[in-house]
Amino acid sequence: MCEHARTATGLAAAALGTAFVVRGVGDVLERHGSAVSWLSPIAWSQQRRAFVDPRRGPLALSFGFAAVAAAAAYRVVDRRDLGAGLVPPRPGRDEAAPALATSFALALRLQRGSIAGWGTGLALTGLFYGSLTGSIAESFANLPEDILVLMGGSTANLVDGFLGLTGYTMAFLASCFAILSVRRLRSEEQSGRIEPVLATATSRAGWMASGLSVTAVGVVALLALAGLGTGLGAAASTGEPTRAAASVWTHVGYVPAVLGIAAIAAALFGLVPRAFDLVWVLVVCGYLVGSFGPILNLPDSAGAFSPLNHVRQMPLEPFAAGSFVALVALAALVTAAGLAAFRRRDLLSA
């Protein structure tokens, strides 16, 4: 997949995720949806109310938006260059800046836009969810018991349970970034851009380690920003300033687990690069089991294969130093295995 296609796919995924979050926030603010819900195209289909009170307006709105978007897409296709994006690339410098003299600096330069975009998105999403904290006890007090178990199991733990579930969801999103970040290594190999880099004094292990280091930096930054956004929203909503710092720590506590997922992705890249996308099964299935396992009465061992399910959901549960250290050590070992495998195998262009 070319760079422009990957960028377009990322933007589409970001737009879909934003629409989902906006719809969720709008529906929480008011039963059957609020004015905020109508800012999301996902809510339009739901407002059709096909089995309760059928309405034509939302359906017409969906068709109209689809027609306008399709017309705009065809217009853009006619105007842009073949294989180019919406914004034409600018010519770069004849020589790289001194700051790009290392493979780590190059990897950071290639991913700085992605890190900034993900960081902004997670911070704003956290701010949205955090701002709902003050009304959680009132809004969710009448939830059925099988749903209430997701929020701590009792009305007394609703706020902490909600924040713990929010942190778990943010860690899942950060895991998606980590996989895509490691996936860039595979893209560089497939496109052949890795070969000029390795023709210099840069070793294979050094090149891969630089990319993984940027992934680790990005994961820490994203979780910290998500925690800060959630904490600021929760502090403003509840009037408890200490929520901000506690939320940052809650989210950063997931760093070893997310790095463990990145390590598994790195091991697949080093050992069996063509099977790289199998890591998505681990992440998505682990998140679904961890989120809905209590409702489905699944045993605790059902989600044990996912590193995210080995972290306590603070502030509902206390911090566990043992699992934190164990996940860090396991991530380091799996990453080392991936580095060793990449040094030995042949480069693959497809």
BABATI-861459 format. One record per residue: residue in one letter; x, y, z of N, C-alpha, C in turn. Coordinates in steps of 0.05 Angstrom, whole numbers. Example, Ala and Ser with C-alpha at 12.3 -4.5 7.8 and 13.67 -1.06 7.14 Angstrom:
SITE  A  264  -114  156  246  -90  156  264  -66  156
SITE  S  257  -45  142  273  -21  143  258  1  157
END
This chain:
SITE  M  17  -24  0  0  0  0  18  25  0
SITE  C  12  44  -18  29  68  -20  24  86  4
SITE  E  42  106  7  41  124  30  15  140  31
SITE  H  6  150  7  -18  165  6  -43  148  13
SITE  A  -42  123  5  -65  106  11  -66  100  41
SITE  R  -43  96  54  -42  92  83  -52  117  98
SITE  T  -44  141  88  -53  165  100  -83  168  98
SITE  A  -94  162  74  -123  164  71  -138  144  89
SITE  T  -127  120  91  -139  100  109  -139  109  138
SITE  G  -116  121  146  -114  131  173  -134  154  179
SITE  L  -137  172  159  -156  194  163  -185  183  164
SITE  A  -191  163  147  -218  151  148  -223  138  175
SITE  A  -204  124  185  -207  111  211  -210  131  233
SITE  A  -195  153  232  -197  175  252  -225  188  250
SITE  A  -235  192  226  -262  204  223  -283  186  234
SITE  L  -281  160  229  -300  140  239  -299  139  270
SITE  G  -275  139  281  -273  139  310  -284  164  323
SITE  T  -279  187  310  -290  212  321  -320  212  320
SITE  A  -331  202  298  -360  201  296  -372  183  317
SITE  F  -359  161  322  -369  142  343  -368  155  371
SITE  V  -346  169  377  -344  182  403  -364  204  406
SITE  V  -368  220  385  -387  242  387  -415  232  391
SITE  R  -422  210  376  -448  199  380  -452  188  408
SITE  G  -431  175  419  -433  164  446  -437  186  467
SITE  V  -421  208  464  -423  230  483  -451  243  481
SITE  G  -461  247  457  -487  259  453  -509  242  465
SITE  D  -507  215  463  -528  198  473  -527  196  504
SITE  V  -504  200  515  -502  200  544  -513  226  556
SITE  L  -510  248  542  -519  274  552  -550  275  554
SITE  E  -563  260  536  -592  261  536  -604  235  525
SITE  R  -625  226  538  -637  201  529  -647  204  500
SITE  H  -643  183  484  -651  183  456  -635  203  439
SITE  G  -613  213  450  -595  230  434  -600  260  439
SITE  S  -578  275  439  -580  304  443  -571  318  418
SITE  A  -569  345  419  -560  360  396  -532  352  388
SITE  V  -515  343  407  -488  334  401  -489  309  383
SITE  S  -508  292  388  -510  267  373  -513  273  343
SITE  W  -527  294  336  -532  300  308  -507  309  293
SITE  L  -486  314  308  -460  321  295  -446  297  283
SITE  S  -456  273  290  -444  248  280  -462  234  260
SITE  P  -451  227  237  -468  213  217  -478  186  227
SITE  I  -464  174  246  -473  148  258  -500  152  271
SITE  A  -504  175  284  -529  179  298  -552  183  279
SITE  W  -548  191  255  -570  196  236  -585  170  231
SITE  S  -571  148  226  -584  123  221  -599  113  246
SITE  Q  -588  118  269  -601  109  294  -627  126  299
SITE  Q  -626  151  291  -649  168  295  -672  162  275
SITE  R  -667  143  257  -688  134  239  -710  120  254
SITE  R  -703  106  276  -722  93  294  -741  75  278
SITE  A  -729  57  263  -745  41  244  -765  23  258
SITE  F  -759  13  282  -777  -5  295  -794  8  317
SITE  V  -792  34  321  -806  47  342  -824  70  331
SITE  D  -811  89  320  -825  113  309  -811  121  283
SITE  P  -817  107  261  -803  111  235  -804  141  227
SITE  R  -780  151  220  -778  179  211  -761  179  185
SITE  R  -769  197  166  -756  199  141  -733  219  140
SITE  G  -735  238  158  -715  260  158  -686  250  161
SITE  P  -680  234  182  -653  225  185  -643  208  161
SITE  L  -661  193  149  -653  177  126  -646  195  102
SITE  A  -662  216  98  -656  235  76  -630  249  82
SITE  L  -624  255  107  -599  269  114  -575  251  107
SITE  S  -578  225  113  -556  206  107  -551  204  77
SITE  F  -573  201  62  -570  199  33  -558  225  21
SITE  G  -567  248  31  -557  273  22  -528  277  27
SITE  F  -520  270  51  -491  272  58  -474  253  41
SITE  A  -484  229  36  -469  210  20  -466  221  -9
SITE  A  -487  233  -20  -486  243  -47  -467  266  -49
SITE  V  -467  285  -30  -449  307  -30  -420  298  -27
SITE  A  -415  279  -9  -388  268  -5  -377  254  -30
SITE  A  -395  239  -43  -386  225  -67  -380  245  -89
SITE  A  -396  266  -92  -391  286  -113  -365  300  -107
SITE  A  -360  306  -82  -335  320  -74  -311  302  -80
SITE  A  -314  276  -75  -292  257  -80  -285  256  -110
SITE  Y  -306  254  -127  -301  253  -156  -288  279  -165
SITE  R  -296  301  -153  -284  327  -161  -254  328  -154
SITE  V  -247  318  -131  -219  317  -122  -203  299  -140
SITE  V  -214  276  -147  -199  257  -164  -192  270  -191
SITE  D  -210  286  -201  -204  300  -227  -182  321  -225
SITE  R  -178  331  -201  -159  354  -198  -132  346  -189
SITE  R  -130  324  -174  -104  317  -162  -87  301  -182
SITE  D  -61  300  -176  -42  284  -193  -46  255  -187
SITE  L  -39  238  -206  -41  209  -203  -22  200  -182
SITE  G  -33  186  -162  -16  175  -141  -9  195  -119
SITE  A  -20  220  -121  -14  241  -102  -37  244  -82
SITE  G  -33  258  -61  -54  263  -41  -68  289  -47
SITE  L  -85  298  -28  -100  323  -31  -81  347  -31
SITE  V  -60  345  -15  -40  367  -14  -15  357  -29
SITE  P  -7  371  -51  16  362  -66  41  364  -49
SITE  P  60  344  -51  85  345  -36  102  368  -44
SITE  R  116  380  -25  134  402  -30  163  391  -34
SITE  P  178  404  -50  206  395  -53  222  399  -27
SITE  G  238  379  -20  253  381  5  280  394  0
SITE  R  297  394  21  323  405  19  342  386  3
SITE  D  362  398  -8  382  382  -22  397  363  -3
SITE  E  401  372  21  415  356  41  399  356  67
SITE  A  400  334  81  385  332  106  397  349  127
SITE  A  380  358  145  389  375  168  406  358  186
SITE  P  425  370  201  442  355  220  426  339  240
SITE  A  402  349  246  385  335  266  375  308  257
SITE  L  377  303  230  368  278  219  391  259  214
SITE  A  413  263  228  437  247  222  435  218  233
SITE  T  417  213  251  414  186  263  389  172  254
SITE  S  389  146  256  365  131  248  341  137  266
SITE  F  347  142  292  325  149  310  312  176  302
SITE  A  328  196  295  318  221  287  301  219  262
SITE  L  310  202  243  295  198  218  268  185  225
SITE  A  268  164  242  243  151  249  224  170  263
SITE  L  235  187  280  218  206  294  206  226  274
SITE  R  223  235  255  213  254  235  190  242  218
SITE  L  192  216  212  172  203  196  146  199  211
SITE  Q  148  197  238  124  191  253  113  215  270
SITE  R  126  237  268  118  260  286  89  269  280
SITE  G  81  268  254  54  276  248  34  256  259
SITE  S  40  231  257  22  210  268  19  213  298
SITE  I  42  217  311  41  219  341  25  244  349
SITE  A  29  266  334  14  290  341  -16  287  336
SITE  G  -23  274  314  -51  269  308  -65  251  328
SITE  W  -52  229  334  -63  210  354  -64  223  382
SITE  G  -43  238  389  -43  251  415  -66  271  418
SITE  T  -70  287  398  -92  307  399  -119  293  401
SITE  G  -122  272  384  -148  257  385  -153  244  412
SITE  L  -133  231  423  -138  218  449  -142  238  472
SITE  A  -128  261  471  -132  281  491  -160  293  490
SITE  L  -170  298  466  -197  309  464  -218  288  471
SITE  T  -213  263  463  -232  242  471  -232  239  501
SITE  G  -209  239  514  -208  238  543  -222  261  556
SITE  L  -219  285  545  -233  308  556  -263  305  554
SITE  F  -273  294  532  -301  289  529  -311  270  551
SITE  Y  -297  247  553  -306  227  572  -303  237  601
SITE  G  -281  251  606  -276  261  633  -297  281  642
SITE  S  -307  297  623  -328  317  629  -354  304  637
SITE  L  -358  279  631  -382  265  638  -381  253  666
SITE  T  -358  254  679  -354  240  705  -373  250  726
SITE  G  -378  276  727  -395  287  748  -424  277  747
SITE  S  -433  270  723  -461  261  720  -464  231  719
SITE  I  -441  216  722  -442  187  720  -460  175  741
SITE  A  -457  183  766  -472  171  788  -502  174  784
SITE  E  -510  197  773  -539  201  769  -549  187  743
SITE  S  -533  188  722  -541  177  696  -542  147  696
SITE  F  -522  134  709  -519  105  707  -529  90  732
SITE  A  -542  104  751  -550  91  776  -571  69  771
SITE  N  -587  72  750  -608  53  745  -601  32  724
SITE  L  -575  29  719  -567  8  700  -574  -20  710
SITE  P  -580  -38  692  -584  -66  701  -558  -77  713
SITE  E  -561  -97  730  -538  -108  745  -517  -120  726
SITE  D  -526  -132  704  -507  -145  686  -491  -124  671
SITE  I  -501  -99  669  -486  -77  656  -470  -62  677
SITE  L  -481  -60  701  -467  -46  722  -441  -58  729
SITE  V  -437  -84  724  -413  -98  731  -389  -86  715
SITE  L  -394  -74  692  -373  -61  677  -363  -36  690
SITE  M  -380  -24  707  -373  1  720  -366  -2  749
SITE  G  -355  -25  756  -347  -28  784  -364  -47  800
SITE  G  -388  -54  790  -404  -74  803  -425  -63  822
SITE  S  -422  -37  830  -442  -25  848  -443  5  844
SITE  T  -465  17  852  -468  46  849  -448  62  864
SITE  A  -436  50  885  -416  64  901  -390  68  886
SITE  N  -385  51  866  -360  51  851  -363  62  823
SITE  L  -385  75  817  -391  83  790  -370  101  778
SITE  V  -362  121  793  -343  141  782  -316  128  777
SITE  D  -305  114  797  -279  100  794  -281  79  772
SITE  G  -303  64  771  -307  44  751  -308  56  723
SITE  F  -321  78  720  -322  92  694  -295  101  685
SITE  L  -280  113  703  -253  123  697  -234  100  690
SITE  G  -238  77  705  -221  54  699  -227  43  671
SITE  L  -253  42  664  -261  32  638  -251  51  616
SITE  T  -252  77  622  -242  97  602  -212  93  598
SITE  G  -197  89  619  -168  84  617  -162  59  601
SITE  Y  -178  38  605  -174  13  590  -179  17  560
SITE  T  -200  33  554  -206  39  526  -184  55  513
SITE  M  -173  75  528  -152  91  517  -127  74  512
SITE  A  -122  55  530  -99  37  526  -103  20  501
SITE  F  -128  12  496  -133  -3  471  -127  14  446
SITE  L  -136  40  447  -131  58  425  -101  62  421
SITE  A  -87  66  444  -58  69  442  -44  44  430
SITE  S  -56  21  436  -46  -4  424  -49  -4  394
SITE  C  -71  7  384  -75  9  355  -53  27  343
SITE  F  -46  49  356  -24  66  347  2  50  346
SITE  A  7  35  368  32  20  370  35  0  347
SITE  I  13  -13  340  14  -33  318  20  -18  292
SITE  L  6  4  287  10  18  262  38  30  261
SITE  S  49  38  284  76  48  285  96  27  277
SITE  V  93  3  288  111  -19  281  106  -28  252
SITE  R  81  -26  243  75  -33  216  90  -15  196
SITE  R  97  9  204  113  26  186  140  13  179
SITE  L  151  -2  197  176  -16  191  172  -35  167
SITE  R  150  -49  169  143  -68  147  138  -52  121
SITE  S  126  -29  122  121  -14  98  147  -4  86
SITE  E  166  5  103  192  14  93  206  -9  79
SITE  E  204  -33  90  217  -56  77  204  -63  51
SITE  Q  177  -63  50  163  -71  26  168  -51  3
SITE  S  171  -25  10  174  -5  -11  203  -3  -21
SITE  G  222  -16  -6  250  -15  -14  265  9  -2
SITE  R  251  26  13  265  49  24  285  42  46
SITE  I  283  18  57  301  10  78  330  5  66
SITE  E  331  -3  41  357  -10  30  377  12  29
SITE  P  370  37  21  390  59  21  399  65  50
SITE  V  382  61  69  389  67  97  409  46  107
SITE  L  404  21  100  422  -1  109  448  -1  93
SITE  A  449  14  71  474  16  56  494  34  69
SITE  T  485  49  89  502  66  105  514  50  128
SITE  A  524  64  148  535  51  171  513  41  191
SITE  T  488  45  184  466  37  201  462  7  199
SITE  S  462  -7  222  457  -36  222  428  -42  221
SITE  R  421  -67  215  393  -76  215  381  -72  243
SITE  A  395  -82  263  385  -80  290  382  -51  299
SITE  G  401  -34  291  399  -6  298  376  8  285
SITE  W  371  1  260  348  13  246  321  5  258
SITE  M  318  -21  263  294  -31  275  290  -20  304
SITE  A  312  -20  319  310  -10  347  302  19  347
SITE  S  312  35  328  305  63  327  275  67  322
SITE  G  264  51  303  235  53  299  219  44  323
SITE  L  227  23  336  213  14  360  216  34  383
SITE  S  238  48  385  242  68  406  222  91  402
SITE  V  218  99  377  199  120  371  170  110  378
SITE  T  165  85  373  139  74  381  135  76  411
SITE  A  156  69  426  154  70  455  150  99  465
SITE  V  165  118  453  161  146  461  133  155  454
SITE  G  123  147  431  96  154  424  75  143  442
SITE  V  78  118  451  59  105  469  58  120  496
SITE  V  81  126  507  82  141  532  68  168  529
SITE  A  74  182  507  63  209  503  33  207  499
SITE  L  23  188  484  -6  185  479  -21  179  505
SITE  L  -11  160  520  -25  153  545  -25  176  565
SITE  A  -2  190  566  -1  213  584  -21  235  576
SITE  L  -22  240  549  -41  261  540  -70  252  544
SITE  A  -76  226  539  -103  216  543  -110  218  573
SITE  G  -91  211  590  -96  214  619  -100  242  628
SITE  L  -84  260  616  -87  289  623  -114  300  614
SITE  G  -122  293  590  -148  302  580  -171  291  597
SITE  T  -170  266  603  -191  254  620  -191  266  648
SITE  G  -167  269  659  -165  280  686  -175  309  688
SITE  L  -168  325  668  -177  353  669  -208  354  666
SITE  G  -219  337  649  -248  337  646  -261  327  672
SITE  A  -250  306  684  -261  296  709  -258  316  732
SITE  A  -236  330  733  -232  350  754  -251  372  752
SITE  A  -256  382  727  -275  403  723  -303  394  728
SITE  S  -309  369  722  -336  359  725  -343  353  754
SITE  T  -324  343  769  -329  335  797  -320  356  818
SITE  G  -304  375  809  -293  395  828  -271  383  845
SITE  E  -258  362  836  -236  349  851  -211  352  835
SITE  P  -194  372  841  -169  377  825  -150  353  825
SITE  T  -150  336  845  -131  314  846  -137  293  825
SITE  R  -161  294  813  -168  275  792  -149  277  768
SITE  A  -138  300  762  -121  304  739  -95  287  741
SITE  A  -80  291  763  -55  276  767  -60  246  769
SITE  A  -82  239  783  -88  210  786  -95  198  760
SITE  S  -108  212  742  -115  201  716  -91  197  699
SITE  V  -72  215  700  -47  211  684  -33  186  693
SITE  W  -31  182  719  -18  158  730  -33  133  722
SITE  T  -60  134  723  -76  111  714  -70  103  686
SITE  H  -68  122  668  -64  116  640  -35  107  635
SITE  V  -16  120  648  12  113  644  17  85  655
SITE  G  1  76  674  3  49  684  -1  27  662
SITE  Y  -13  35  640  -17  16  618  7  15  599
SITE  V  27  31  603  50  32  584  63  5  580
SITE  P  69  -11  601  82  -37  597  64  -56  580
SITE  A  38  -55  584  20  -72  569  19  -65  540
SITE  V  18  -39  534  17  -30  506  44  -36  493
SITE  L  66  -32  508  92  -39  497  94  -69  492
SITE  G  81  -85  508  81  -114  504  67  -121  477
SITE  I  46  -107  471  33  -111  445  51  -102  422
SITE  A  65  -79  426  84  -70  406  106  -91  402
SITE  A  115  -103  424  136  -123  423  127  -148  407
SITE  I  102  -156  411  91  -179  396  91  -172  366
SITE  A  83  -147  360  83  -138  332  111  -139  321
SITE  A  131  -130  337  158  -130  328  169  -158  324
SITE  A  160  -177  341  169  -205  338  157  -217  312
SITE  L  132  -211  306  120  -220  281  135  -208  257
SITE  F  142  -183  259  157  -170  237  184  -183  233
SITE  G  197  -190  254  223  -203  252  222  -232  243
SITE  L  202  -246  253  201  -275  249  185  -282  223
SITE  V  160  -273  222  142  -280  200  128  -254  190
SITE  P  141  -237  176  130  -211  169  104  -213  153
SITE  R  100  -233  138  75  -236  122  51  -242  140
SITE  A  56  -250  165  35  -256  184  32  -233  204
SITE  F  43  -210  198  43  -187  216  15  -180  226
SITE  D  -4  -179  208  -31  -170  215  -46  -188  235
SITE  L  -35  -211  241  -47  -228  261  -48  -215  289
SITE  V  -30  -195  293  -29  -182  319  -56  -167  324
SITE  W  -70  -160  303  -96  -146  307  -116  -165  321
SITE  V  -114  -190  315  -133  -209  328  -128  -209  358
SITE  L  -103  -209  366  -96  -209  394  -107  -184  408
SITE  V  -104  -161  396  -112  -136  408  -143  -134  409
SITE  V  -156  -138  387  -185  -134  385  -199  -154  402
SITE  C  -192  -180  400  -205  -200  415  -200  -196  445
SITE  G  -175  -189  452  -169  -184  480  -186  -161  492
SITE  Y  -189  -140  476  -205  -117  486  -234  -125  489
SITE  L  -245  -139  470  -273  -147  471  -278  -165  495
SITE  V  -260  -184  499  -263  -202  522  -260  -187  548
SITE  G  -241  -169  550  -237  -154  574  -260  -135  580
SITE  S  -273  -124  559  -295  -105  563  -321  -119  569
SITE  F  -327  -140  554  -353  -153  555  -353  -181  568
SITE  G  -330  -190  576  -328  -216  589  -346  -218  613
SITE  P  -347  -198  631  -364  -200  655  -394  -203  647
SITE  I  -402  -190  626  -430  -192  618  -436  -220  607
SITE  L  -417  -231  592  -421  -257  580  -413  -280  599
SITE  N  -406  -273  624  -399  -293  644  -375  -310  636
SITE  L  -356  -298  622  -332  -312  613  -313  -314  637
SITE  P  -297  -335  638  -278  -338  660  -256  -317  658
SITE  D  -243  -311  680  -222  -291  679  -199  -299  661
SITE  S  -195  -325  657  -173  -334  641  -178  -330  611
SITE  A  -203  -322  603  -209  -320  575  -193  -297  562
SITE  G  -187  -277  577  -172  -254  565  -143  -253  573
SITE  A  -133  -275  584  -105  -276  594  -85  -272  572
SITE  F  -92  -278  547  -73  -276  525  -66  -247  518
SITE  S  -82  -228  527  -78  -200  521  -63  -186  543
SITE  P  -40  -172  538  -26  -157  559  -43  -136  573
SITE  L  -63  -125  559  -79  -104  571  -95  -115  595
SITE  N  -101  -141  594  -118  -153  615  -101  -161  640
SITE  H  -75  -154  640  -58  -160  663  -51  -134  678
SITE  V  -66  -113  673  -62  -88  686  -87  -81  702
SITE  R  -83  -74  727  -106  -66  744  -119  -41  733
SITE  Q  -146  -40  734  -161  -17  724  -162  4  746
SITE  M  -141  19  749  -142  41  768  -161  63  758
SITE  P  -173  78  776  -170  79  806  -188  59  820
SITE  L  -204  43  805  -222  24  818  -206  2  833
SITE  E  -183  -6  821  -166  -27  833  -139  -16  839
SITE  P  -125  -26  859  -99  -16  867  -78  -23  846
SITE  F  -57  -7  846  -34  -11  828  -20  -37  836
SITE  A  -12  -53  816  2  -78  820  31  -76  809
SITE  A  50  -72  826  78  -68  817  89  -94  804
SITE  G  80  -117  814  91  -142  803  84  -146  774
SITE  S  59  -141  767  51  -145  738  64  -123  721
SITE  F  68  -99  732  81  -77  718  110  -85  710
SITE  V  125  -95  729  153  -103  724  154  -127  705
SITE  A  135  -147  709  135  -171  693  129  -164  664
SITE  L  111  -146  659  104  -138  632  127  -123  618
SITE  V  141  -107  633  165  -93  622  186  -113  614
SITE  A  191  -132  631  212  -153  625  203  -170  601
SITE  L  178  -177  601  168  -194  579  169  -179  552
SITE  A  162  -153  552  164  -137  528  192  -135  518
SITE  A  211  -132  537  239  -130  529  249  -156  516
SITE  L  241  -179  528  250  -205  517  238  -210  489
SITE  V  213  -204  486  200  -209  460  211  -190  439
SITE  T  217  -166  446  229  -147  428  257  -156  419
SITE  A  272  -166  438  299  -176  432  297  -200  412
SITE  A  277  -217  416  273  -239  397  267  -229  369
SITE  G  250  -208  367  244  -197  341  268  -185  328
SITE  L  285  -171  343  309  -159  333  329  -180  322
SITE  A  332  -201  338  350  -222  330  340  -236  305
SITE  A  314  -240  302  303  -253  278  306  -236  254
SITE  F  302  -210  257  305  -191  234  333  -190  224
SITE  R  353  -193  242  381  -192  233  388  -216  215
SITE  R  374  -238  219  381  -263  205  365  -267  179
SITE  R  341  -257  177  324  -264  154  331  -245  130
SITE  D  321  -254  107  324  -238  83  304  -215  82
SITE  L  310  -193  69  292  -172  65  271  -180  45
SITE  L  246  -173  50  224  -180  32  211  -155  21
SITE  S  207  -155  -5  195  -131  -18  165  -132  -22
SITE  A  153  -155  -14  124  -157  -17  113  -176  5
END
